[in-house]
């Protein structure tokens, strides 16, 4: 599917890095099953196979490369039939809290599908897979399977298994479990036919390896370059709404003729104070310098902080950013006001801005509530 299409060098490098990390398992436990932290698995996958890492965005894909979106999982193999978490819906709980089991199942399937669709549109992908690293005694296995939308036409509640804690259901592709208390969706993965399998030699004394010159050959023990990041809301942080004449509805503001795709993304004033110098903008003089904004699919746009006090940023021409958000991601008809409900429908209400250098930034969507969590953590 995906792994087989990578170059032999990439495949070899990927396997070697997994073996190196697995060999350090005695740092964490004395089990014969090698340990692999999921964040390490994500970073190794993207480094070795030259994929784009999306894990921080908390969206339907953990990575993408070319036209393929990828969900990454690692877990103990067991009997090869494992339910693993694929989505959380804590921020959507009011949509299904009072529904019966059948309606809850359908609402969760709808929410899941809407999220996948928005993620596909944002990254321009046409294929979706799960890439799995399962762990057995002394070895790893790599499995892959297609990632499907939940098929609404064949969706069926499993009444025999369903309890007051878990709702079990299935479609023509897979079996699912919804854990009610945590609003978490699990999918059953069937891992019976590995793409490849390889041994992992767990070191008796991993500390000696970490202190040796040999470890310098591997990325996993090198300090990774860290990028500054901020979350921005796609709504007014003050009112909690998408205002009718600003932000994503800037096209509807008066004063002059405006293009139907004119928008800007709000920048709350505290971000300029708390993260001073993040954007090429001087809050003391209100001086603004242009920068490059990189979309998830790699397209580059000219952008600039806009308005007095640096209240937002827009692209030049501003219709470029607006068309991408309004027409491609949200699929809003021309002339229709954007509401918070439109963001809620696809499970996103924020963007993650990553500073690649002083004049180059990357943008990606983030799940609902991401900006609020960011504000709670960093706003003084």
Secondary structure, 3 states (H helix, E strand, C coil): CCHHHCCHHHHHHHHHHHHHHHHCHHHCCCCCECCCCHHHHHHHHHHHHCCEECHHHCCCCCEEECCEEEEEEEEECCCCEEEEEEEECHHHHHHCCCCCHHHHHHHHHHHHHHHHHHHHHHHCCCEEEEEEEEEEECEEEEEEEECCCCCCCCCEECCCCCCCCEEEEECCCCEEEEECCCCEEEEEEECCCCCEEEECCCCCCHHHHHCCCHHHHCHHHCCCCCCEEEEEECCCCCCCCCCCCCHHHHHHCCCCCCCCCCCCEECCHHHHHHCCCCCCEECCCCEECCEEEECCCCCEEEEEEECCCCCEEEEECCHHHHHHHHHHHCCCCCCCCCCHHHHHHHCEEEEEEEEEECCEEEEEEEECCHHHHHHHHHCC
